[in-house]
Amino acid sequence: MKNKITKLFLAVLTLVGVNSTSYGQDSKELKNNLEATNVEFLKAFAAEKEAAFNENYQEAVRIAQQRNLEIFGEKDGYSFALVGYNKEDGTLKYYRTTNNSPTNSSLQTANAKPLQAVGINGAGMKVGVWDGGVGLTNHTAFVGGRYVIKDNGNSPSTITAGGKNHAAHVAGTVAASSTGVTKGFAPESQVYAYNWFGDVSEMAAANVQNPIYVSNHSYGLSAEDYFSSGGSASIFGQYNEDSRDYDLLANNAENYTIVFAAGNDRDSYSLYNPNRNGKDLLSQGEDSKNTVTVAATKGTENFTGITGNQSVSGSNQFIVGFSN
């Protein structure tokens, strides 16, 4: 039951919906959203981060090839790819997908039905989904042009089949229309789909002309691949330049909510760093001050038994053991 991100949409879409008679993103809200956005900063920030990413990524690939390390691949049910390196110590950074359960399972766990029962459907909203690739624009779950690829999509050679499938799964959780199987949280919203390369610059650019309210990021730093490439545990739990970038973005786009999955590789942390004792396992955007990080839970289908200290640290924990 690996529900990473979908519970957050219950809260976010509810907040957006109650501010609009149409439970969506109307022209008045869009105008207010633009007025709350520092457009000039975001333009410059997007250009700066795009150039920095491209330079950093090329050097990361050179280092990986020199060390005979993998640049991308799939293992243990997740996709991973090299996305950069740390200039301070030369360690490599890999992203991995973090939400691998069937779509039905995610939706049943998060329980989107209460929103749909009161008419919150995301009509007119644009939702960003950054992931390990992009899905199909003609998928039956996104009829009417509701799935729009906004960057190079699956063109990079480092995009795997698993990354594409994961992207489709996440987008379906967010916005799938009823296809006789299931329905997403915002079945009338439009998905802006991106791969995860250069996500910060793309997120900034996406909020310049037609701001989005919320974006989903079900990926993060891969502990296994990071430690295997010689990385140290100090990056986890650390507020670093990457964390700050997401905060700068959020602070200059007031109405934009950035949502990260906490990740599922607690076992990898324990394997490579047994002295961590399950603490400080988040990294980068998950450690930012103005993003929302969502853990995997159990027992929340009917919201019972999740009050008090025991629900977090006691014998009846609702955060599952593999969650970061």
Residue pairs with C-beta under 8 A, 6 or more apart in sequence:
1 101
1 105
1 109
1 296
1 298
1 320
2 99
2 100
2 101
2 105
2 106
2 264
2 296
2 322
3 99
3 101
3 105
3 106
3 109
3 110
3 296
3 297
3 300
4 98
4 99
4 106
4 218
4 261
4 262
4 263
4 264
4 294
4 295
4 296
5 99
5 170
5 173
5 216
5 217
5 218
5 259
5 260
5 261
5 294
6 106
6 107
6 109
6 110
6 112
6 173
6 174
6 185
7 110
7 294
7 297
7 300
8 259
8 292
8 294
9 110
9 112
9 174
9 185
9 186
9 214
9 216
9 259
10 110
10 111
10 112
10 114
10 115
10 185
12 213
12 214
12 257
12 259
12 292
13 115
13 120
13 122
13 185
13 186
13 214
14 115
14 120
16 23
16 24
16 25
16 125
16 213
16 214
17 23
17 24
17 115
17 119
17 120
19 29
20 26
20 29
22 123
22 124
23 119
23 120
23 121
23 122
23 123
24 121
24 122
24 123
24 124
24 125
24 188
24 189
25 123
25 124
25 125
25 126
25 213
26 124
30 210
30 211
32 255
33 211
33 213
33 255
34 211
36 253
36 254
36 255
37 207
37 208
37 211
37 252
37 253
37 254
37 255
37 256
38 252
38 253
39 208
41 252
42 204
42 205
42 207
42 208
42 249
42 252
42 253
43 204
43 205
43 208
45 201
45 204
45 248
45 249
45 252
46 201
46 202
46 204
46 205
46 208
47 201
48 201
49 198
49 200
49 201
49 204
49 245
50 198
50 201
53 84
53 197
53 198
53 200
53 201
54 198
56 84
56 85
56 87
57 82
57 83
57 84
57 197
57 198
59 85
60 82
60 83
60 84
60 85
60 92
60 93
61 71
61 82
63 85
63 90
63 92
64 70
64 71
64 82
64 92
64 229
65 71
67 229
69 82
69 92
69 228
69 229
70 80
70 82
70 225
71 81
71 82
71 158
72 79
72 80
72 81
72 82
72 157
72 158
72 159
72 160
73 79
73 80
73 81
73 160
74 80
74 160
74 161
74 162
77 100
78 96
78 97
78 98
78 100
78 162
78 166
78 222
79 96
79 97
79 132
79 133
79 160
79 162
79 163
79 166
80 94
80 95
80 96
80 97
80 222
80 225
81 94
81 95
81 132
81 158
81 159
81 160
81 163
81 196
81 197
82 92
82 93
82 94
82 158
83 93
83 94
83 95
83 196
83 197
84 92
84 93
85 91
85 92
85 93
86 92
86 93
86 231
86 235
89 232
90 230
91 226
91 229
91 230
91 231
91 232
91 235
92 225
92 226
92 229
92 230
92 231
93 221
93 226
93 231
94 221
94 222
94 225
94 226
94 229
95 132
95 196
95 219
95 220
95 221
95 222
96 219
96 220
96 221
96 222
96 224
96 225
96 263
96 265
97 131
97 132
97 162
97 163
97 166
97 218
97 219
98 218
98 219
98 220
98 261
98 262
98 263
98 264
99 106
99 166
99 169
99 170
99 173
99 218
99 261
100 166
100 169
100 264
101 109
102 169
103 169
103 172
103 173
103 176
103 181
103 182
104 181
104 182
106 169
106 173
107 173
107 182
107 183
107 184
107 185
108 301
109 297
109 300
109 301
110 173
110 185
111 301
112 183
112 184
112 185
115 121
115 185
116 183
116 187
120 186
121 186
121 187
121 188
121 189
122 175
122 185
122 186
122 187
122 188
122 189
123 188
123 189
124 188
124 189
125 186
125 188
125 189
125 190
125 213
126 189
126 190
126 191
126 192
126 210
126 212
126 213
127 174
127 175
127 186
127 189
127 190
127 191
127 192
127 212
127 213
127 214
127 215
127 216
128 191
128 192
128 194
128 203
128 206
128 212
128 214
128 215
128 216
129 167
129 170
129 171
129 174
129 191
129 192
129 193
129 194
129 215
129 216
130 194
130 195
130 196
130 199
130 202
130 203
130 215
130 216
130 217
130 219
131 163
131 166
131 167
131 170
131 171
131 193
131 194
131 195
131 196
131 216
131 217
131 218
131 219
132 159
132 160
132 162
132 163
132 164
132 166
132 167
132 195
132 196
132 219
133 153
133 154
133 159
133 160
133 163
133 164
133 166
133 167
133 195
134 149
134 153
134 154
134 164
134 167
134 193
134 194
134 195
135 142
135 147
135 164
135 165
135 167
135 168
135 171
135 193
136 147
136 168
137 145
137 147
137 148
137 149
139 147
139 168
140 179
141 172
141 175
141 176
141 177
141 179
141 184
142 171
142 175
142 176
142 177
142 191
143 177
145 190
146 175
146 177
146 188
146 189
146 190
146 191
147 171
147 175
147 190
147 191
147 193
148 190
148 191
148 192
148 193
149 193
149 194
150 192
150 193
150 194
150 202
150 206
151 194
151 195
151 197
151 198
151 202
152 195
152 197
153 159
153 193
153 195
154 163
154 164
154 195
156 195
156 197
158 197
159 195
163 195
166 218
167 193
167 195
170 216
170 218
171 184
171 191
171 193
172 182
172 184
173 184
173 185
174 184
174 185
174 186
174 189
174 191
174 216
175 184
175 185
175 186
175 187
175 189
175 190
175 191
176 182
176 183
176 184
176 187
177 183
177 184
177 187
177 188
178 187
192 206
192 212
194 202
196 217
196 219
199 217
200 245
200 246
200 249
203 215
203 249
203 258
204 249
204 253
206 212
206 215
207 249
207 253
207 256
211 253
211 255
211 256
212 256
213 255
213 256
213 257
214 256
214 257
214 258
214 259
215 256
215 257
215 258
215 259
216 259
217 258
217 259
217 260
217 261
217 285
218 261
219 261
220 260
220 261
220 262
220 263
220 282
220 283
220 284
220 285
220 286
220 324
221 235
221 236
221 263
221 283
221 284
222 265
222 268
223 236
223 263
223 265
223 268
223 269
223 272
223 281
224 265
224 268
224 271
224 272
226 235
227 233
227 268
227 272
227 273
233 269
233 272
233 273
233 276
235 283
236 269
236 276
236 280
236 281
236 282
236 283
237 279
237 280
237 281
237 282
237 283
237 287
238 280
238 283
238 287
239 287
239 288
239 289
240 284
240 287
242 283
242 284
242 285
243 284
243 285
243 287
243 288
243 289
244 288
246 258
246 284
246 285
246 288
246 290
246 291
247 288
247 289
247 290
247 291
249 256
249 258
250 256
250 257
250 258
250 288
250 290
250 291
251 290
257 292
258 285
258 288
258 290
258 291
258 292
259 291
259 292
259 293
259 294
260 285
260 286
260 291
260 292
260 293
260 294
261 293
261 294
262 281
262 282
262 286
262 293
262 294
262 295
262 296
262 323
262 324
263 281
263 282
263 286
263 323
263 324
264 296
264 322
264 323
264 324
265 322
265 324
266 278
266 281
266 321
266 322
266 323
266 324
267 322
269 276
269 278
269 281
269 324
270 276
270 278
281 324
282 293
282 324
285 291
285 293
286 293
286 324
295 319
295 320
295 323
295 324
296 319
296 320
296 322
296 323
297 306
297 318
297 319
297 320
297 323
298 318
298 319
298 320
299 305
299 306
299 316
299 318
300 306
300 318
305 311
305 316
305 318
306 318
308 314
310 316
310 317
311 317
311 318
312 318
312 319
